[in-house]
């Protein structure tokens, strides 16, 4: 797997950490989760910038956003007891399908 995909995955994971900490921060009133929010998003942008050295901006953003949505939803399910209805499951399946199409069929994506 090319290095830029590792950077993209690191960006998605640190973004999910930031969003999860944001949920735990009680509207940024708890110190440690609030600091984790800042660290998570700063790290996410750093790794995204590294990925952008080798990938087109639009594709990078689309992949990071789609994967980020899926990872944050999974974090909500696992750590915060949030549940999905049928419409959310269908929507996530469509996002996943879009990610697969971009990576497997698009000439615009970097392979």
C-alpha positions in Angstrom: 0.0 0.0 0.0 1.4 3.4 -0.9 2.5 5.7 1.9 -0.1 8.4 1.0 -2.8 5.9 1.9 -1.3 5.4 5.4 -1.4 9.2 5.8 -5.0 9.3 4.7 -5.9 6.6 7.2 -4.0 8.3 9.9 -5.9 11.5 9.1 -9.2 9.7 9.3 -8.4 8.0 12.6 -7.1 11.2 14.3 -10.2 13.0 13.0 -12.4 10.4 14.5 -10.5 10.7 17.8 -11.1 14.5 17.7 -14.9 14.1 17.0 -15.2 11.4 19.8 -13.4 13.7 22.2 -15.6 16.6 21.2 -18.6 14.5 22.2 -16.9 13.7 25.5 -15.8 17.2 26.2 -19.3 18.4 27.3 -19.3 21.4 24.9 -15.5 22.0 25.5 -16.0 22.4 29.3 -13.9 19.4 30.3 -10.1 20.1 30.0 -8.6 16.7 28.8 -11.2 15.8 26.2 -11.0 19.4 24.9 -7.3 19.2 24.6 -7.7 15.9 22.8 -10.2 17.6 20.4 -7.5 20.1 19.4 -4.7 17.5 19.1 -7.0 15.1 17.1 -8.0 17.8 14.5 -4.5 19.3 14.3 -3.0 15.8 13.7 -5.8 15.1 11.1 -4.9 18.2 9.1 -1.2 17.4 9.3 -1.7 13.9 7.9 -4.2 15.1 5.3 -1.6 17.6 4.1 1.0 14.8 3.7 -1.5 12.8 1.7 -2.2 15.8 -0.5 1.4 15.7 -1.7 0.6 12.6 -3.7 -3.2 12.7 -4.3 -5.6 15.1 -6.0 -7.3 17.4 -3.6 -10.9 16.5 -4.5 -10.3 12.7 -4.3 -8.4 13.1 -1.0 -11.2 15.1 0.5 -13.9 12.8 -0.7 -12.1 9.7 0.6 -11.2 11.4 4.0 -14.8 12.6 4.4 -16.4 9.4 3.5 -14.1 7.2 5.6 -14.3 9.8 8.4 -18.1 9.5 8.5 -18.0 5.8 8.7 -15.3 5.7 11.4 -17.1 8.4 13.5 -20.4 6.5 13.2 -18.6 3.3 14.4 -17.1 5.2 17.3 -20.6 6.5 18.2 -21.9 2.9 18.1 -19.1 1.4 20.2 -18.3 4.2 22.7 -21.4 6.3 23.1 -24.2 3.7 22.6 -25.7 5.5 19.5 -27.9 3.4 17.2 -28.6 3.6 13.5 -31.9 3.4 11.8 -32.4 1.8 8.3 -32.0 5.1 6.5 -28.6 5.7 8.2 -27.5 2.2 7.3 -28.5 2.7 3.6 -26.7 6.0 3.5 -23.5 4.6 5.0 -23.7 1.7 2.5 -23.9 4.3 -0.4 -20.9 6.2 1.0 -19.0 3.0 1.2 -20.0 2.2 -2.4 -18.8 5.6 -3.5 -15.4 5.1 -1.8 -15.1 1.7 -3.6 -16.0 3.2 -7.0 -13.5 6.0 -6.6 -10.7 3.7 -5.6 -11.3 0.9 -8.1 -12.6 2.7 -11.2 -11.7 6.3 -11.3 -8.7 7.4 -13.4 -8.6 10.5 -11.2 -7.6 8.5 -8.1 -4.0 7.7 -7.5 -3.3 3.9 -7.4 
